[in-house]
Amino acid sequence: MDFGTICNHLENGTKYTNSEDVFKDVQYIWKNCYNYYNEGNFVLDLMKRVEAKFMMYWTAAGLSSKEPGTSSILRSSNVGKRRTRGPTRNLKLAHIPIGERFEISWRNRRAVGDSSTIFKSECTALVRQTRELPLQVKSWKKIPFEIKKKAFEHMLKRFKVEDHMTWVLDQIHRSYHNYRHYLKKIWYETCETTEEARKKIPPNVAEDDWQYLINMWSSPEWELISKKNVENRSKNNIIHTSGSKSFSQIREEERKKTGNDPGRTFLWELTHVRPDGLAANPASQEALSKLKKLYTQMSVENSEMTEDEIFVKVFGPERSSRVRGYGNGVTPKELWGPSSSSSSTVSELRRQLEESKQRQEESERRSAAEVQGLKEQLGRVEGLLSVQMNRFEGLLVQLTSHMHSPAQIERCTENPPSRNGRPRMTRPRR
C-alpha cells in the first residue's frame, strides 16, 4: 500500500466508502515507516512532514478518524523501539569521488581487508535499492546471466575486481538471499494471515513483486521445503559469536595482528567464544572443551593426529561440499587445493590403511598356520613313505635271494626260453 494507490482508489471511486477507511490506510503507511526507519533517517523525516501536512488538510476539510491523535501516538511509539542501524545505503562510498576505485583483497572466495565492508555494503545496496535484480524468481539460479553480468559491471565502477567475477557474484548472491530472507521474516511471517501480509508491503518493494513472493512463500511446495529446512537447522546446536563479520575477515585480522595464520582450532575459538571466555551455549562449550583437550594431547604427546582429524573426532566426518570452522562457502578444494585431501578423506585413507594392515596380519597368521599344518602333514607322509620303503626293501631282498637259489636256477635250465624269448610252458607230469 502507498499514497499513489490510495489516490487511484479515490479518483476511481473504488474500495473506500467513507473517510475512516482512507485514514486507516494512511495510518498503515505511517506505521510501517516508523517501524522500518530509525530517528534521523531522511525518509522518516520526510514522512513526518507529509504526515503533518496531511493532518492539516484533513482537519481543515472537517474530516476526522475514530482515533484522534493517532499521529502523535505513532510518533511516540517509536521512542520505545530499540535503535538499530537500519538498511544500508553505503553513504561512505557515496562520499568518494566518482572514478575512484577500491582494491579488494580476497581469502577463500570472500572479500577481506579494509575495503571489504564498503564492498559488501555496496552489494547489499545494489540488491535493495537499485532493483536491478528481480524478485519475481524462485531463486538466484533462475536469474538470467545477463542481469547478473550487469550487476557485476555495476560493481566494476567502484572496485577493481575484473578478475574475480565469480567471487563478486557470490557476494551479491549472499546479499540477495539475505534480503529475501529479511522480507520473509520481518514482513511476511509476522502477519497472522496471508491476506494481512498482502496489504503489508515493505518499503522499496513493488506491489506485484510482493504479491509474487507471498504466493511463492504460501504455496504447499514452499512450506514443505521450509519445514524441512527448519528441521535440519534445528539439528545444528553450535552457535557462533562473530555476528555479521565473516570468519574469513576474522582470520585475516588475526593474521595481520600476529603475523601468523590462525590454526583451525584457534579460529573456531575466536568465532565461537564470548569475551568472558565461555561459549554461547552448553553444546558449543562442550565442543570447545573437547577441541582443547585433543589439541593439548596432540601438542604434548607429539601425536600424528592433525587439527583436521581433531575436528572429525569432535564433530564427525566432513561433508564433501564444505569445511566446518572456516565460514560459509569454503570448500575443501579451495582450502587445501585440488591435489590435497580434506580431513575426512585423510581419515578415511588412514582407516583403510589400518584395515589393510589388519587384513595383512590376519592373512600372515593364517598362512603361518597353513604352513605349519603342511609341515606336519609332510612329516606324517614322510613317516609313511619310510615305513613303505623299509617294507619294499625287505621284499626286494627276499625276491633277490629267491631268484638266485639252486632250485630256481635248475628250473630255468630245464625250460629254456622259446624263440620269442618267453619261457616254455611244460605240462606237469602225471
KACOR-V273694 format. One record per residue. N is the residue number from 0. PSI is psi in degrees with one decimal (999 if undefined). BURIAL is I if it has 24 or more other C-alpha atoms within 12 Angstrom, else O. Layout:
n=N psi=PSI burial=BURIAL
n=N psi=PSI burial=BURIAL
This chain:
n=0 psi=136.4 burial=I
n=1 psi=173.7 burial=I
n=2 psi=-32.3 burial=O
n=3 psi=-41.1 burial=O
n=4 psi=-40.7 burial=O
n=5 psi=-44.2 burial=I
n=6 psi=-40.8 burial=O
n=7 psi=-42.0 burial=O
n=8 psi=-40.0 burial=O
n=9 psi=-41.0 burial=O
n=10 psi=-35.4 burial=O
n=11 psi=-4.5 burial=O
n=12 psi=31.1 burial=O
n=13 psi=157.5 burial=O
n=14 psi=-54.9 burial=O
n=15 psi=135.6 burial=O
n=16 psi=-14.8 burial=O
n=17 psi=171.9 burial=O
n=18 psi=-26.3 burial=O
n=19 psi=-37.3 burial=O
n=20 psi=-39.2 burial=O
n=21 psi=-44.7 burial=I
n=22 psi=-34.3 burial=I
n=23 psi=-41.8 burial=I
n=24 psi=-37.7 burial=I
n=25 psi=-42.2 burial=I
n=26 psi=-39.1 burial=I
n=27 psi=-41.3 burial=I
n=28 psi=-44.9 burial=I
n=29 psi=-45.1 burial=I
n=30 psi=-43.8 burial=I
n=31 psi=-39.3 burial=I
n=32 psi=-43.4 burial=I
n=33 psi=-33.5 burial=I
n=34 psi=-29.6 burial=I
n=35 psi=-40.6 burial=I
n=36 psi=152.1 burial=I
n=37 psi=165.6 burial=I
n=38 psi=136.9 burial=I
n=39 psi=-13.3 burial=O
n=40 psi=137.8 burial=O
n=41 psi=-30.7 burial=O
n=42 psi=-41.9 burial=O
n=43 psi=-40.7 burial=I
n=44 psi=-40.5 burial=O
n=45 psi=-40.9 burial=O
n=46 psi=-34.7 burial=I
n=47 psi=-40.4 burial=I
n=48 psi=-40.6 burial=O
n=49 psi=-41.7 burial=O
n=50 psi=-43.7 burial=I
n=51 psi=-44.8 burial=O
n=52 psi=-39.9 burial=O
n=53 psi=-47.3 burial=O
n=54 psi=-33.5 burial=I
n=55 psi=-48.6 burial=O
n=56 psi=-35.1 burial=O
n=57 psi=-44.6 burial=O
n=58 psi=-39.3 burial=O
n=59 psi=-28.9 burial=O
n=60 psi=-0.8 burial=O
n=61 psi=15.8 burial=O
n=62 psi=151.3 burial=O
n=63 psi=171.7 burial=I
n=64 psi=170.0 burial=O
n=65 psi=-23.3 burial=O
n=66 psi=78.8 burial=O
n=67 psi=146.5 burial=O
n=68 psi=9.1 burial=O
n=69 psi=-32.9 burial=O
n=70 psi=-46.1 burial=I
n=71 psi=-31.4 burial=O
n=72 psi=-42.6 burial=O
n=73 psi=-40.4 burial=I
n=74 psi=-40.9 burial=I
n=75 psi=-23.5 burial=O
n=76 psi=-20.8 burial=O
n=77 psi=-14.0 burial=I
n=78 psi=-40.5 burial=O
n=79 psi=-1.6 burial=O
n=80 psi=135.7 burial=O
n=81 psi=130.9 burial=O
n=82 psi=127.3 burial=O
n=83 psi=171.4 burial=O
n=84 psi=-18.4 burial=O
n=85 psi=179.2 burial=O
n=86 psi=141.0 burial=I
n=87 psi=139.2 burial=I
n=88 psi=1.0 burial=I
n=89 psi=51.9 burial=O
n=90 psi=-26.9 burial=O
n=91 psi=-40.5 burial=O
n=92 psi=-31.8 burial=I
n=93 psi=-25.2 burial=O
n=94 psi=-7.7 burial=O
n=95 psi=134.4 burial=O
n=96 psi=142.3 burial=O
n=97 psi=135.4 burial=O
n=98 psi=-22.8 burial=O
n=99 psi=130.2 burial=O
n=100 psi=144.9 burial=O
n=101 psi=142.4 burial=I
n=102 psi=139.2 burial=I
n=103 psi=128.5 burial=I
n=104 psi=149.2 burial=I
n=105 psi=146.6 burial=I
n=106 psi=117.8 burial=I
n=107 psi=47.2 burial=I
n=108 psi=3.7 burial=I
n=109 psi=142.1 burial=I
n=110 psi=130.6 burial=I
n=111 psi=169.9 burial=I
n=112 psi=-170.3 burial=I
n=113 psi=-34.7 burial=O
n=114 psi=2.4 burial=O
n=115 psi=-35.5 burial=I
n=116 psi=-43.6 burial=I
n=117 psi=-40.5 burial=I
n=118 psi=-48.1 burial=I
n=119 psi=-37.8 burial=I
n=120 psi=-37.0 burial=I
n=121 psi=-36.2 burial=I
n=122 psi=-41.9 burial=I
n=123 psi=-43.8 burial=I
n=124 psi=-36.4 burial=I
n=125 psi=-41.5 burial=I
n=126 psi=-42.2 burial=I
n=127 psi=-33.7 burial=I
n=128 psi=-36.4 burial=O
n=129 psi=-21.2 burial=O
n=130 psi=25.2 burial=O
n=131 psi=-23.2 burial=I
n=132 psi=121.7 burial=I
n=133 psi=146.8 burial=I
n=134 psi=-18.5 burial=I
n=135 psi=58.1 burial=I
n=136 psi=156.4 burial=O
n=137 psi=-33.1 burial=O
n=138 psi=172.9 burial=O
n=139 psi=-35.3 burial=I
n=140 psi=-25.3 burial=O
n=141 psi=-8.0 burial=O
n=142 psi=129.1 burial=O
n=143 psi=147.4 burial=O
n=144 psi=-33.6 burial=O
n=145 psi=-36.9 burial=O
n=146 psi=-41.9 burial=O
n=147 psi=-37.1 burial=I
n=148 psi=-39.2 burial=O
n=149 psi=-38.0 burial=O
n=150 psi=-40.3 burial=I
n=151 psi=-41.9 burial=I
n=152 psi=-32.2 burial=O
n=153 psi=-41.2 burial=I
n=154 psi=-28.7 burial=I
n=155 psi=-23.3 burial=I
n=156 psi=-27.2 burial=O
n=157 psi=-7.9 burial=I
n=158 psi=144.4 burial=I
n=159 psi=83.4 burial=I
n=160 psi=30.1 burial=I
n=161 psi=-35.8 burial=O
n=162 psi=9.2 burial=O
n=163 psi=45.9 burial=I
n=164 psi=-43.9 burial=I
n=165 psi=-43.1 burial=O
n=166 psi=-36.8 burial=I
n=167 psi=-44.9 burial=I
n=168 psi=-30.6 burial=I
n=169 psi=-42.4 burial=I
n=170 psi=-41.1 burial=I
n=171 psi=-37.9 burial=I
n=172 psi=-44.8 burial=I
n=173 psi=-42.1 burial=I
n=174 psi=-40.1 burial=I
n=175 psi=-45.2 burial=I
n=176 psi=-43.4 burial=I
n=177 psi=-37.4 burial=O
n=178 psi=-45.1 burial=I
n=179 psi=-37.1 burial=I
n=180 psi=-40.3 burial=O
n=181 psi=-45.5 burial=O
n=182 psi=-41.0 burial=I
n=183 psi=-43.9 burial=I
n=184 psi=-43.3 burial=O
n=185 psi=-36.8 burial=O
n=186 psi=-16.1 burial=I
n=187 psi=-51.0 burial=I
n=188 psi=-17.3 burial=O
n=189 psi=-9.9 burial=O
n=190 psi=145.5 burial=O
n=191 psi=-32.0 burial=O
n=192 psi=161.3 burial=O
n=193 psi=-37.7 burial=I
n=194 psi=-37.5 burial=O
n=195 psi=-40.1 burial=O
n=196 psi=-33.4 burial=I
n=197 psi=-30.7 burial=I
n=198 psi=-18.2 burial=I
n=199 psi=75.9 burial=I
n=200 psi=126.1 burial=I
n=201 psi=155.3 burial=I
n=202 psi=146.2 burial=I
n=203 psi=20.9 burial=I
n=204 psi=125.7 burial=I
n=205 psi=149.6 burial=I
n=206 psi=-41.0 burial=O
n=207 psi=-32.7 burial=O
n=208 psi=-42.7 burial=I
n=209 psi=-41.3 burial=I
n=210 psi=-37.7 burial=I
n=211 psi=-45.8 burial=O
n=212 psi=-41.1 burial=I
n=213 psi=-43.5 burial=I
n=214 psi=-38.2 burial=I
n=215 psi=-47.3 burial=I
n=216 psi=-29.9 burial=I
n=217 psi=-2.7 burial=O
n=218 psi=146.6 burial=O
n=219 psi=-37.7 burial=O
n=220 psi=-45.2 burial=O
n=221 psi=-40.0 burial=O
n=222 psi=-35.1 burial=O
n=223 psi=-44.0 burial=O
n=224 psi=-42.5 burial=O
n=225 psi=-41.0 burial=O
n=226 psi=-41.7 burial=O
n=227 psi=-40.5 burial=O
n=228 psi=-38.6 burial=O
n=229 psi=-42.0 burial=O
n=230 psi=-43.0 burial=O
n=231 psi=-39.1 burial=O
n=232 psi=-34.4 burial=O
n=233 psi=-20.2 burial=O
n=234 psi=-20.5 burial=O
n=235 psi=103.9 burial=O
n=236 psi=13.0 burial=O
n=237 psi=124.6 burial=I
n=238 psi=130.2 burial=I
n=239 psi=164.0 burial=I
n=240 psi=19.5 burial=I
n=241 psi=-4.0 burial=I
n=242 psi=-138.8 burial=O
n=243 psi=-8.1 burial=O
n=244 psi=132.8 burial=I
n=245 psi=153.8 burial=I
n=246 psi=-34.5 burial=I
n=247 psi=-39.3 burial=I
n=248 psi=-41.8 burial=I
n=249 psi=-40.6 burial=I
n=250 psi=-41.2 burial=I
n=251 psi=-40.9 burial=I
n=252 psi=-39.9 burial=I
n=253 psi=-36.8 burial=O
n=254 psi=-41.3 burial=O
n=255 psi=-33.1 burial=O
n=256 psi=-43.2 burial=O
n=257 psi=-17.3 burial=O
n=258 psi=-2.8 burial=O
n=259 psi=146.5 burial=O
n=260 psi=123.2 burial=O
n=261 psi=140.4 burial=I
n=262 psi=170.1 burial=O
n=263 psi=-40.1 burial=I
n=264 psi=-44.7 burial=I
n=265 psi=-37.4 burial=I
n=266 psi=-39.4 burial=I
n=267 psi=-39.6 burial=I
n=268 psi=-39.6 burial=I
n=269 psi=-34.5 burial=I
n=270 psi=-4.6 burial=I
n=271 psi=6.9 burial=I
n=272 psi=136.6 burial=I
n=273 psi=169.4 burial=O
n=274 psi=-24.8 burial=O
n=275 psi=1.9 burial=O
n=276 psi=0.2 burial=O
n=277 psi=153.4 burial=O
n=278 psi=172.2 burial=I
n=279 psi=-26.3 burial=I
n=280 psi=168.6 burial=O
n=281 psi=-38.6 burial=O
n=282 psi=-42.9 burial=O
n=283 psi=-36.7 burial=I
n=284 psi=-40.1 burial=I
n=285 psi=-42.8 burial=O
n=286 psi=-39.6 burial=I
n=287 psi=-42.9 burial=I
n=288 psi=-41.7 burial=O
n=289 psi=-42.2 burial=O
n=290 psi=-46.5 burial=I
n=291 psi=-41.0 burial=O
n=292 psi=-47.6 burial=O
n=293 psi=-36.4 burial=I
n=294 psi=-39.1 burial=I
n=295 psi=-43.4 burial=O
n=296 psi=-40.8 burial=O
n=297 psi=-39.3 burial=O
n=298 psi=-43.0 burial=O
n=299 psi=-44.5 burial=O
n=300 psi=2.6 burial=O
n=301 psi=43.3 burial=O
n=302 psi=152.1 burial=O
n=303 psi=-6.0 burial=O
n=304 psi=137.9 burial=O
n=305 psi=168.8 burial=I
n=306 psi=-35.4 burial=I
n=307 psi=-38.7 burial=I
n=308 psi=-30.8 burial=I
n=309 psi=-43.8 burial=I
n=310 psi=-39.7 burial=I
n=311 psi=-39.0 burial=I
n=312 psi=-37.3 burial=O
n=313 psi=-44.2 burial=I
n=314 psi=-5.4 burial=I
n=315 psi=176.8 burial=O
n=316 psi=147.5 burial=O
n=317 psi=153.4 burial=I
n=318 psi=154.1 burial=O
n=319 psi=-18.4 burial=O
n=320 psi=-6.6 burial=O
n=321 psi=166.0 burial=O
n=322 psi=120.3 burial=I
n=323 psi=145.1 burial=I
n=324 psi=-7.9 burial=I
n=325 psi=1.3 burial=I
n=326 psi=174.2 burial=I
n=327 psi=136.7 burial=O
n=328 psi=-7.5 burial=I
n=329 psi=125.6 burial=I
n=330 psi=159.0 burial=I
n=331 psi=-38.5 burial=I
n=332 psi=-40.7 burial=O
n=333 psi=-32.5 burial=O
n=334 psi=-45.3 burial=I
n=335 psi=-7.7 burial=O
n=336 psi=162.6 burial=O
n=337 psi=-25.2 burial=O
n=338 psi=-0.5 burial=O
n=339 psi=165.8 burial=O
n=340 psi=148.5 burial=I
n=341 psi=170.3 burial=I
n=342 psi=-37.5 burial=I
n=343 psi=-38.1 burial=I
n=344 psi=-42.8 burial=O
n=345 psi=-45.3 burial=I
n=346 psi=-40.7 burial=I
n=347 psi=-41.7 burial=O
n=348 psi=-40.2 burial=O
n=349 psi=-38.2 burial=O
n=350 psi=-44.5 burial=O
n=351 psi=-38.7 burial=O
n=352 psi=-42.3 burial=O
n=353 psi=-42.5 burial=O
n=354 psi=-38.4 burial=O
n=355 psi=-40.8 burial=O
n=356 psi=-43.1 burial=O
n=357 psi=-41.6 burial=O
n=358 psi=-38.4 burial=O
n=359 psi=-43.6 burial=O
n=360 psi=-41.6 burial=O
n=361 psi=-40.3 burial=O
n=362 psi=-39.6 burial=O
n=363 psi=-39.0 burial=O
n=364 psi=-42.5 burial=O
n=365 psi=-40.2 burial=O
n=366 psi=-41.5 burial=O
n=367 psi=-41.0 burial=O
n=368 psi=-40.6 burial=O
n=369 psi=-41.4 burial=O
n=370 psi=-42.8 burial=O
n=371 psi=-40.9 burial=O
n=372 psi=-40.9 burial=O
n=373 psi=-39.4 burial=O
n=374 psi=-44.8 burial=O
n=375 psi=-43.0 burial=O
n=376 psi=-40.2 burial=O
n=377 psi=-38.1 burial=O
n=378 psi=-41.7 burial=O
n=379 psi=-41.5 burial=O
n=380 psi=-42.3 burial=O
n=381 psi=-38.0 burial=O
n=382 psi=-44.5 burial=O
n=383 psi=-42.7 burial=O
n=384 psi=-38.4 burial=O
n=385 psi=-42.7 burial=O
n=386 psi=-44.8 burial=O
n=387 psi=-40.8 burial=O
n=388 psi=-40.3 burial=O
n=389 psi=-43.2 burial=O
n=390 psi=-42.4 burial=O
n=391 psi=-42.2 burial=O
n=392 psi=-39.2 burial=O
n=393 psi=-44.4 burial=O
n=394 psi=-39.5 burial=O
n=395 psi=-39.8 burial=O
n=396 psi=-44.4 burial=O
n=397 psi=-42.4 burial=O
n=398 psi=-41.7 burial=O
n=399 psi=-44.7 burial=O
n=400 psi=-33.9 burial=O
n=401 psi=-37.9 burial=O
n=402 psi=-28.3 burial=O
n=403 psi=15.1 burial=O
n=404 psi=151.5 burial=O
n=405 psi=-38.4 burial=O
n=406 psi=-38.2 burial=O
n=407 psi=-36.7 burial=O
n=408 psi=-42.2 burial=O
n=409 psi=-40.9 burial=O
n=410 psi=-39.0 burial=O
n=411 psi=-30.1 burial=O
n=412 psi=-41.3 burial=O
n=413 psi=-24.6 burial=O
n=414 psi=77.5 burial=O
n=415 psi=160.6 burial=O
n=416 psi=154.6 burial=O
n=417 psi=179.6 burial=O
n=418 psi=-35.7 burial=O
n=419 psi=5.1 burial=O
n=420 psi=-5.1 burial=O
n=421 psi=149.2 burial=O
n=422 psi=145.7 burial=O
n=423 psi=144.1 burial=O
n=424 psi=125.4 burial=O
n=425 psi=138.5 burial=O
n=426 psi=143.3 burial=O
n=427 psi=145.2 burial=O
n=428 psi=143.1 burial=O
n=429 psi=999 burial=O
